[in-house]
């Protein structure tokens, strides 16, 4: 995997053939999430169309140590990984950590294996950056032991597909810890943040995408850049030209065709509790979906010992905390599949026009357009060494996106008026092309 001109990782070299097609998470030849989860968790007691098979779901945080304050959210990801290490159930955890930095000609972040709790916790927090797994899978294959892998949904799916193909990895990858995901960003987002904070990437030595402040709501993200001279620059995401996550700046195009928000194939998966009163708690709160009986037992024991402050919740609560992401991966995906009928995909959402309002249609189209052109406009601005070109463009399109998405002003009202007019003559939704999808929208 190599970085392309847009800061996205792409495969290089000869095509992989049938074996590669079976392990690529977006390949139509690969098993889907339902099939993988049924194979991995045959005894799961519950099923929900949004979160898949599961045994239990919780909301809360870690009570002991510095896990909660040391992580982006409630500290649960690091705690589970650390507990598996502490109890000797694994010998290492593959997760995303900081590299030595751009002065060494390296990307800012990469996958690495931590073999101690100290190394693991030093690498905690969210990393919104393009990474890939090949280095750690090679190390796991080379060095015997039991391992856990932390990753976003498509990464965990790729690991499960790889475990099917490789008996060594099937034996050694003992646990998978999934992260709820909105989409993957390219490496250029950090560079854009640096431009807007008045520095260059050559000056940046570290990045904290979500600087924790207990006095502010958890959903008020602040980005912080550590510089080579020891200083730091920080800025709230909402004041950045491309800081609205939902707009899709620097999104990988594959994310437009993903239907897994909560890492349905992972033994346990974690997200942020984006509902009140939790989203206002600056200390951070996790939602947790448990699928492995073994990990479920581990959590119940820690809850009884008051090491974890978790309350059991139902699937509807989890769906509520991820409502925006699920809309994007359900109704938004259905709309995109209906439009891109030539693509060979295996999705669990049918490519049927969902009959959305004009406003919702425009929101999804704007996200696609912003995702596509943010890479290209940034590339030109970078080539010309003209940051203001990209920043000015980003602020302009963000203004349009937010007016359509959130505003009741003139533009929003115009879209609503258009909807009322077009609803009188809009025809029925088209049927999906043969073989496009296996099930109706969920």
N, C-alpha and C positions, 0 to 999 in steps of 0.2 A: 504494500500500500504506500503510495507516494502522494505528497501534496500537489494539487494542480494550481493553476494561476489564480484561482479564486479562494485558495486556502482550505479546500475540501480534499479529503483523502479519497483516492481512486486507485483501483487495481492496475498494475502494470505487468507486462510480459504476456506470455502465451495464455490463451484461454484455457480454463481449467477442465472443460469437458463435463461429463455427466456427474462425476464426483463433486465437482465444484458447485454444480447446479443444485445438488441435494443439500448442501450446507449453507448456501446463500439465503439469508432470511427473507429476501424479497423475490426469490425465484419461484415460478409456478411449478417447478418440479419438487420443491421442498414441502414437507409436511407443514400444516398450518398449526396455529396455537392450540386449537381444540384437540387435535390429534396428539400433539406432544404432551399436553396437560393430562389427557386421558391415560397416556402411557406412563407418565411420571407420577400421577396422583390418583390411582384407580380407586382408592378408598375415601376420597374427599367427600365430606358429609353434605356439602352445600354447593349450589351452582347459581350464578347470576350472569345474565347476558353481558353485563358491563365489566365484571371483574373475573369471570371464569369460575373454575372449580376452586373451592377453598374450604378450610375447616373452621376458621374463626377470623374476626376482624376487630381491631382495637383503635382507640384514639388515646393519645397521652404522650408521655416522655420518660426519659431515664431519670431516676431519683438520685442515684449514687454518682460520686466522682464528678469529673469535669466533662462528661460526655455531652451533656445538653449544651453547655456554654461553648464547648469546643467544636460543635457541629453547626451546620446551617439551620437545622430544624430542631427536633426534639432529642437528637443524639442516638436514636434507635439503630441506625445502620452500623455505626462504629461499635455500639455496645454488643450487638449480636455477633459481629465478626470477632470482637475481642473475647467474648465469652466462649466462642468455639475454640479459639486459640488457648485460652486459659484452662479449659477443661481437657485439652489434649485431643479434641475431636478432629482437628486439622493441624497441618504443619505450616500453612501459609495462606495468605489472603491476597488475591489479585485484585487491585483497585487502581484508580487513577490518582497519580501523585505529581507533584511539581518536578520538573527536570532542573538541570543546572542553569537553564535560561538561554536567552537568545545570543548572549555573548559567546556561547560555545557552539553556535550554529545549530541549536536544537529547538524543537517546539517547546512551548511553555509547560506542557503537561504530557504525560504518557502513562501507559499501564505498567505497573511494577508489582512485585510480590513482597509483601511484608511478612516477616516471620516472627515478629515480636509485637506485643501490645503497644510498646513505645513507638515503634516505626509506624504501626497502623494508625494510631491517634494523631501522629504528626502529619499524616496525609489526609485527615478528615476534611470535610466541607465539599460543597458542590463545585463542579468544574464544567463550565459551559464552553466546551472546546472540542475540536475534532481529534479523536484518538482511535486506536485500533488495537486488536488483541493478539496479533501474531507472535509478538515477542514472549508474552507470558505463556501462551499455549505451547510454544517450543520449550520453554524452561520446565513446564509441568511434565511434558513428555520426556525430557532429559533427566529430571531429578525425581526419584521416587518419593512418595508421600501422599498425603490427603490435603486437598485444597478447596477453598471457597472462592468464588468469583462474584464480584459486585459489578452490576452493569444495568444499562437502560434496557427496555424491552427487546429491541431487535438484537442487541448483543447477547442477552440471555437466551433468546431463541436460537441464535447462531451456535452458542455453546451446546445447547441440547441437541441440535442437529449434528454437530461435530461428535458429540458423545455417542450418537447412534453409529457413526462411521468408524470410530477409532476405539478399540477395546481398552487401550492403555489409558486414554483420557476418560473413558467411561468409568474406569476403576478409580482414578485419582481425583477427578473433580467430584467431590462429595456433596457440596452444597452450592446453591446459586442464590444470591441476594439481589433482588430486582429493585430498580428505582423507577417510580412513576415518571413519565416523560411527556413534555409538550412537543419538542422537536430538538434536533441537534443543530448547533451553531457551527459555522466555519471558524477557522483561526483568525479571520479578519475582524471579528467583532471586538476582540481585545484591542486591535490596532485602531479601530474607530474610536473606542473609548479613550485611548491615549491621545489621539488627535484632539478630541473634544476637551481633554484636560490640559492641553497645551504642552504635551511632551511627545517624543518619538519612541518607537518600539526599541530603538537602540538603548534608550535610557531605562526601560522597564526591566525589572529583575523578578518581580513577583506580582501575583494578582489574587485578590480576594473578591469574588463576584458578589458575595452576600456578607458584608461586614455586619456582625451581630451587635445590636444595641438594644438592651432590655427595656429602654425607655421609649422605644418607638414601636409601632405595629410591625409584626413579622413580615407583612407583605409590602413594606416600604424598603425595597432593596437599595443598598448603597454599594457601589463598586469602589474598590481601593487598589491603587497601583503603588507598589514599592519600587523606588528608583535606585539607580546605581550609586547615587551620592548619599544614600541613607534616608532621604526624604520620602514622603508619600503624598499622593494626590487622591482625593476621593470626590465622588459626585453621586447624587441620587439618580437611580435609573430613570425616574419620571422626568428629569430635566435633560436627559440625553436625547439626541435626535432620533436614535433607534432603540430607545430604552423600553418601548411598549412591547412586551414579549409576544403578545397575541398578534401583532402586525406581521410577524414573520421575517424580519430582517435577518439576512445571512442564514436562512434555513436551508438545510440539505433538501434537495428536490425529492428524494425518496420518502421523506417524512410526510409528503402529501398523500402517500399511498400506504400508510400504516394504519392498522385497525386495533392496535394494542396500546392502551394508555398505562395499564397498571402492572406490566410484566407478568402476564398470566401463566408463563411457564416456569417462573422462579419458585423456589421452596418457600420463600417469604419475600414480600415486597413492601416498599415504604414510599410514602408521599407526604406532602404538607397538608395540614388540616386547614384548607382555605374556606372556612366558614367561621362565623362568630360563635362564641367569644374567642376562639383559638387564633384567628388570623390577626387579632389585635394584641396578642401576647408576644412581645418582642423576644422572649426567651426561646420560642419555637415549640411547635407541637407536631408530632407525627400521626399519620394514619397508617395502619399496618394490616396487611392481608397475609394470613398464615395458611400454607398449603401442606407443609411437611408435618406429620404427626410428631416427629422427633423434636423439631424446633418449637412446635406448639407446646410440648411438655416443658421444654426449657423456659419458655416465657411464663407459663403458669406457675412454675416454681419460683421464678424471680418476682412475680406479682405477689405471691403469698409471703415472700420475705421482704416485701416493700422496697425492693431494689428498682422496680419499675412501677410507675404510676400510670397504669393502663386501664381503660374502661372498655368493655366489650360493646361493639356497635353492630348494626346490621348492614347489609349491602347498600340499602338506600342511602345511608349516611355517607358511605364511601363515594357513591355516585354523586352526591350533592357536593362533596369537597372537590370533585374533579369535573364539574358540570361543563365548563368551557372546553376542556380538552376532549371530553366525550362528544360534545356537539361537533367539534372539528373532525373527529375520527368516525362519526356515524353519519349525520345528515350531510356534513361537508364532504366526506369521502364518497357518499352515494352520488352527490352532484358531480364530483370530479370523475368518477368512474363512468357515469352516464355520458359525459362529454368526451372522454378519452377511450372510445370503444375499441381502438386498435391495439391497446396494450394487452399483453398476455400476463395476467395477474391471477393469483389465487387468494381471494379476499372473502371474508365472512360477512361482508356488507354487499348487498346487491347493487349493481349498476343501474338503478332505477331513479329517474328524476323524482326527488322527494316532494315536489310541489311546494317549494319554499316561497316566502314572500320576496318581493323585489329587493328589500333591504338586506335580507339574509343572503340572497344570491350575490348581491354586490359586495357584501363583506367577504365572502369566500373568494370571489374573483380578485378583490383587492389584495388579499393575503397572498394569493398565488403570484400576482403581478409584482408585489413588493419583494417576495422571496426571490423571484427570477432576476429582477433588475437591480436589487441591492448588490449582488455579486458583481454585476457588469459595471455599474456606475462607480463602485468603489475601485474596481480594477483600473478604470480610466483615470480616476483621481489620483490613485497611487502612482500610475505610470507618469502622469504629468506633474507629480509632486504638488498637487493642488487640493489639499484637504477640504477647502471651502466648497469645492464643486460637489463633493459627496454630501457634506453636512447640510448644505443648502437644499439639495435635492431631497435628502431624508426628512428634513423638517417640513418641507412642502407636502410630500406624500403622506407623512404621518398626520398632518393637519387634516387632509382629506379623509384618511382612514378613520380618525377619531370622530370627525364630524358625522360620518355615515354611521359609525358603530355606536357612539354614545350620545350624540347631541340631539336635542329636539329643536335645533335652530333651523335656518332656512334650507340648508342642504338636506338635513334629515327629513324635514317636512315635505320637501320636493320628492324624495324617494318614496315616502308614504303615499303621496298623491299619485305618483306613477303606478304604484302597486294597486291602488284602487281602480285606476283606469284599465290596466292590463289584466286584472283578475276577471274582467267581464268577457274577454275573448281568449284567454289562455286555454289551450287545448289540454286534453288529458295527458298524463305522464306516459312516456314511452316504456315499452317492455325492454328488459335487458337483452343484450345479444346472447346467443346460445353459448353456454359454457363459461360465461363471465364470472358468475358467483354461485355459491352453493346455497345461500339462504337469504331471506329478506333482511332488510335493515333492522338492526336490533337496538 
